[in-house]
Amino acid sequence: MDLLQDPKGDRQVDTIPTPPHRPLSEELLFIDEKPNWKLLKEHLFKEGRITKSQLMKLVDMCNYHLKNEGNVIYVDDPLTVVGDIHGQYYDLIKVLEMGGDPEQGKYV
């Protein structure tokens, strides 16, 4: 992903990389109709953006799965239980760092 340019060289904190120049492409974000969560995590962590249509597609996917999930689930341990993070992205990143890769573990 191309980073924003700093043509004047006047960034106040030049040790922090500039954010990505453009939103993620549809082809990179969705692979086989599933979101590429690792790429999305990295992109958002760099203060990158996604388009409104991509966000709505992600929200629709989440809604579909939440509506079709039972209100009681039975899971085997080990698992990681996460409370409400109140929409705080960096808290989510910290939870994933502490709890491990979601593809390898279970989260509730």
ZAMIZA-486480 format. One record per residue (C-alpha): residue number from 1; x, y, z; residue in one letter. Coordinates in Angstrom, 1 decimal. Each point is the difference from the previous one (the first is absolute). Example, Ala and Ser with C-alpha at 12.3 -4.5 7.8 and 13.67 -1.06 7.14 Angstrom:
<site><resi>1</resi><px>12.3</px><py>-4.5</py><pz>7.8</pz><resn>A</resn></site>
<site><resi>2</resi><px>1.4</px><py>3.4</py><pz>-0.7</pz><resn>S</resn></site>
// end
This chain:
<site><resi>1</resi><px>0.0</px><py>0.0</py><pz>0.0</pz><resn>M</resn></site>
<site><resi>2</resi><px>1.4</px><py>3.4</py><pz>-1.0</pz><resn>D</resn></site>
<site><resi>3</resi><px>0.6</px><py>2.3</py><pz>2.9</pz><resn>L</resn></site>
<site><resi>4</resi><px>-0.9</px><py>3.7</py><pz>0.0</pz><resn>L</resn></site>
<site><resi>5</resi><px>2.8</px><py>2.2</py><pz>-1.3</pz><resn>Q</resn></site>
<site><resi>6</resi><px>1.6</px><py>2.8</py><pz>2.1</pz><resn>D</resn></site>
<site><resi>7</resi><px>1.2</px><py>2.3</py><pz>-2.8</pz><resn>P</resn></site>
<site><resi>8</resi><px>0.8</px><py>2.9</py><pz>2.4</pz><resn>K</resn></site>
<site><resi>9</resi><px>1.8</px><py>-2.2</py><pz>2.5</pz><resn>G</resn></site>
<site><resi>10</resi><px>-1.7</px><py>1.8</py><pz>2.8</pz><resn>D</resn></site>
<site><resi>11</resi><px>-1.5</px><py>-2.9</py><pz>2.0</pz><resn>R</resn></site>
<site><resi>12</resi><px>0.1</px><py>0.9</py><pz>3.7</pz><resn>Q</resn></site>
<site><resi>13</resi><px>0.8</px><py>-3.7</py><pz>0.9</pz><resn>V</resn></site>
<site><resi>14</resi><px>1.9</px><py>-1.5</py><pz>-2.9</pz><resn>D</resn></site>
<site><resi>15</resi><px>0.7</px><py>-3.2</py><pz>1.9</pz><resn>T</resn></site>
<site><resi>16</resi><px>-3.6</px><py>-1.1</py><pz>-0.5</pz><resn>I</resn></site>
<site><resi>17</resi><px>-0.7</px><py>-1.3</py><pz>-3.5</pz><resn>P</resn></site>
<site><resi>18</resi><px>-2.6</px><py>1.8</py><pz>-2.0</pz><resn>T</resn></site>
<site><resi>19</resi><px>-3.4</px><py>-1.7</py><pz>-0.4</pz><resn>P</resn></site>
<site><resi>20</resi><px>-0.9</px><py>-1.9</py><pz>-3.2</pz><resn>P</resn></site>
<site><resi>21</resi><px>-0.9</px><py>2.3</py><pz>-2.9</pz><resn>H</resn></site>
<site><resi>22</resi><px>-3.1</px><py>-1.8</py><pz>-1.1</pz><resn>R</resn></site>
<site><resi>23</resi><px>-2.7</px><py>-2.4</py><pz>1.4</pz><resn>P</resn></site>
<site><resi>24</resi><px>0.6</px><py>-3.7</py><pz>-0.3</pz><resn>L</resn></site>
<site><resi>25</resi><px>-1.2</px><py>-1.4</py><pz>-3.3</pz><resn>S</resn></site>
<site><resi>26</resi><px>-3.0</px><py>-2.3</py><pz>-0.1</pz><resn>E</resn></site>
<site><resi>27</resi><px>2.2</px><py>-2.8</py><pz>-1.4</pz><resn>E</resn></site>
<site><resi>28</resi><px>2.5</px><py>0.2</py><pz>2.9</pz><resn>L</resn></site>
<site><resi>29</resi><px>-2.6</px><py>0.5</py><pz>2.8</pz><resn>L</resn></site>
<site><resi>30</resi><px>-2.3</px><py>-2.9</py><pz>-1.0</pz><resn>F</resn></site>
<site><resi>31</resi><px>1.4</px><py>-3.4</py><pz>-1.0</pz><resn>I</resn></site>
<site><resi>32</resi><px>-2.6</px><py>-2.6</py><pz>-1.0</pz><resn>D</resn></site>
<site><resi>33</resi><px>-2.7</px><py>2.3</py><pz>1.5</pz><resn>E</resn></site>
<site><resi>34</resi><px>1.7</px><py>0.0</py><pz>3.4</pz><resn>K</resn></site>
<site><resi>35</resi><px>1.8</px><py>3.0</py><pz>1.4</pz><resn>P</resn></site>
<site><resi>36</resi><px>3.7</px><py>-0.2</py><pz>0.2</pz><resn>N</resn></site>
<site><resi>37</resi><px>0.1</px><py>0.9</py><pz>3.7</pz><resn>W</resn></site>
<site><resi>38</resi><px>3.8</px><py>-0.1</py><pz>0.3</pz><resn>K</resn></site>
<site><resi>39</resi><px>0.4</px><py>2.6</py><pz>-2.8</pz><resn>L</resn></site>
<site><resi>40</resi><px>-2.9</px><py>2.1</py><pz>1.3</pz><resn>L</resn></site>
<site><resi>41</resi><px>1.6</px><py>0.0</py><pz>3.5</pz><resn>K</resn></site>
<site><resi>42</resi><px>3.3</px><py>1.1</py><pz>-1.3</pz><resn>E</resn></site>
<site><resi>43</resi><px>-1.5</px><py>2.6</py><pz>-2.3</pz><resn>H</resn></site>
<site><resi>44</resi><px>-2.2</px><py>1.6</py><pz>2.8</pz><resn>L</resn></site>
<site><resi>45</resi><px>2.9</px><py>-0.1</py><pz>2.4</pz><resn>F</resn></site>
<site><resi>46</resi><px>1.9</px><py>2.2</py><pz>-2.4</pz><resn>K</resn></site>
<site><resi>47</resi><px>-3.0</px><py>2.3</py><pz>0.0</pz><resn>E</resn></site>
<site><resi>48</resi><px>-1.0</px><py>-1.1</py><pz>-3.5</pz><resn>G</resn></site>
<site><resi>49</resi><px>-3.6</px><py>0.3</py><pz>-1.2</pz><resn>R</resn></site>
<site><resi>50</resi><px>-2.6</px><py>-2.1</py><pz>-1.6</pz><resn>I</resn></site>
<site><resi>51</resi><px>-2.9</px><py>1.1</py><pz>-2.1</pz><resn>T</resn></site>
<site><resi>52</resi><px>-3.6</px><py>0.4</py><pz>1.2</pz><resn>K</resn></site>
<site><resi>53</resi><px>-1.1</px><py>-2.9</py><pz>-2.1</pz><resn>S</resn></site>
<site><resi>54</resi><px>2.7</px><py>-2.3</py><pz>1.4</pz><resn>Q</resn></site>
<site><resi>55</resi><px>-1.0</px><py>1.0</py><pz>3.6</pz><resn>L</resn></site>
<site><resi>56</resi><px>-3.7</px><py>-0.7</py><pz>-0.8</pz><resn>M</resn></site>
<site><resi>57</resi><px>0.9</px><py>-3.4</py><pz>-1.4</pz><resn>K</resn></site>
<site><resi>58</resi><px>2.0</px><py>-0.8</py><pz>3.2</pz><resn>L</resn></site>
<site><resi>59</resi><px>-2.9</px><py>1.1</py><pz>2.1</pz><resn>V</resn></site>
<site><resi>60</resi><px>-2.5</px><py>-2.0</py><pz>-2.0</pz><resn>D</resn></site>
<site><resi>61</resi><px>2.2</px><py>-3.1</py><pz>0.3</pz><resn>M</resn></site>
<site><resi>62</resi><px>0.2</px><py>0.5</py><pz>3.8</pz><resn>C</resn></site>
<site><resi>63</resi><px>-3.8</px><py>0.5</py><pz>0.2</pz><resn>N</resn></site>
<site><resi>64</resi><px>-0.6</px><py>-3.1</py><pz>-2.0</pz><resn>Y</resn></site>
<site><resi>65</resi><px>2.1</px><py>-2.2</py><pz>2.3</pz><resn>H</resn></site>
<site><resi>66</resi><px>-1.3</px><py>1.6</py><pz>3.2</pz><resn>L</resn></site>
<site><resi>67</resi><px>-3.6</px><py>-0.4</py><pz>-1.0</pz><resn>K</resn></site>
<site><resi>68</resi><px>0.6</px><py>-3.7</py><pz>-0.9</pz><resn>N</resn></site>
<site><resi>69</resi><px>2.0</px><py>-0.8</py><pz>3.1</pz><resn>E</resn></site>
<site><resi>70</resi><px>-2.0</px><py>-1.5</py><pz>2.9</pz><resn>G</resn></site>
<site><resi>71</resi><px>-0.3</px><py>2.0</py><pz>3.2</pz><resn>N</resn></site>
<site><resi>72</resi><px>1.6</px><py>-2.9</py><pz>1.9</pz><resn>V</resn></site>
<site><resi>73</resi><px>3.1</px><py>-1.6</py><pz>-1.4</pz><resn>I</resn></site>
<site><resi>74</resi><px>1.9</px><py>-2.9</py><pz>1.3</pz><resn>Y</resn></site>
<site><resi>75</resi><px>3.8</px><py>0.1</py><pz>-0.4</pz><resn>V</resn></site>
<site><resi>76</resi><px>2.9</px><py>-2.1</py><pz>1.2</pz><resn>D</resn></site>
<site><resi>77</resi><px>2.9</px><py>1.5</py><pz>1.8</pz><resn>D</resn></site>
<site><resi>78</resi><px>2.5</px><py>1.5</py><pz>-0.3</pz><resn>P</resn></site>
<site><resi>79</resi><px>-1.6</px><py>3.3</py><pz>-1.2</pz><resn>L</resn></site>
<site><resi>80</resi><px>0.4</px><py>3.7</py><pz>0.5</pz><resn>T</resn></site>
<site><resi>81</resi><px>-3.0</px><py>2.0</py><pz>1.3</pz><resn>V</resn></site>
<site><resi>82</resi><px>0.0</px><py>3.6</py><pz>-1.0</pz><resn>V</resn></site>
<site><resi>83</resi><px>-2.3</px><py>2.7</py><pz>1.4</pz><resn>G</resn></site>
<site><resi>84</resi><px>-1.3</px><py>3.1</py><pz>-1.7</pz><resn>D</resn></site>
<site><resi>85</resi><px>2.9</px><py>2.1</py><pz>-1.3</pz><resn>I</resn></site>
<site><resi>86</resi><px>-2.3</px><py>3.0</py><pz>-0.8</pz><resn>H</resn></site>
<site><resi>87</resi><px>1.2</px><py>0.2</py><pz>-3.5</pz><resn>G</resn></site>
<site><resi>88</resi><px>3.6</px><py>0.7</py><pz>1.0</pz><resn>Q</resn></site>
<site><resi>89</resi><px>2.1</px><py>-1.4</py><pz>-2.9</pz><resn>Y</resn></site>
<site><resi>90</resi><px>3.3</px><py>0.1</py><pz>1.9</pz><resn>Y</resn></site>
<site><resi>91</resi><px>-1.6</px><py>-1.9</py><pz>2.9</pz><resn>D</resn></site>
<site><resi>92</resi><px>-1.1</px><py>-2.7</py><pz>-2.5</pz><resn>L</resn></site>
<site><resi>93</resi><px>3.6</px><py>-0.2</py><pz>-1.3</pz><resn>I</resn></site>
<site><resi>94</resi><px>1.2</px><py>-0.5</py><pz>3.5</pz><resn>K</resn></site>
<site><resi>95</resi><px>-2.5</px><py>-2.7</py><pz>0.7</pz><resn>V</resn></site>
<site><resi>96</resi><px>1.1</px><py>-1.8</py><pz>-3.2</pz><resn>L</resn></site>
<site><resi>97</resi><px>3.6</px><py>0.3</py><pz>1.0</pz><resn>E</resn></site>
<site><resi>98</resi><px>-0.6</px><py>-1.4</py><pz>3.5</pz><resn>M</resn></site>
<site><resi>99</resi><px>-2.6</px><py>-2.7</py><pz>-1.0</pz><resn>G</resn></site>
<site><resi>100</resi><px>1.8</px><py>-1.2</py><pz>-3.1</pz><resn>G</resn></site>
<site><resi>101</resi><px>-0.8</px><py>-0.5</py><pz>-3.7</pz><resn>D</resn></site>
<site><resi>102</resi><px>-3.8</px><py>-0.4</py><pz>-0.4</pz><resn>P</resn></site>
<site><resi>103</resi><px>0.6</px><py>-2.7</py><pz>-2.7</pz><resn>E</resn></site>
<site><resi>104</resi><px>1.9</px><py>-2.1</py><pz>2.6</pz><resn>Q</resn></site>
<site><resi>105</resi><px>-2.2</px><py>0.6</py><pz>3.1</pz><resn>G</resn></site>
<site><resi>106</resi><px>-3.6</px><py>0.6</py><pz>1.0</pz><resn>K</resn></site>
<site><resi>107</resi><px>-1.5</px><py>3.3</py><pz>1.0</pz><resn>Y</resn></site>
<site><resi>108</resi><px>-3.3</px><py>0.8</py><pz>1.6</pz><resn>V</resn></site>
// end
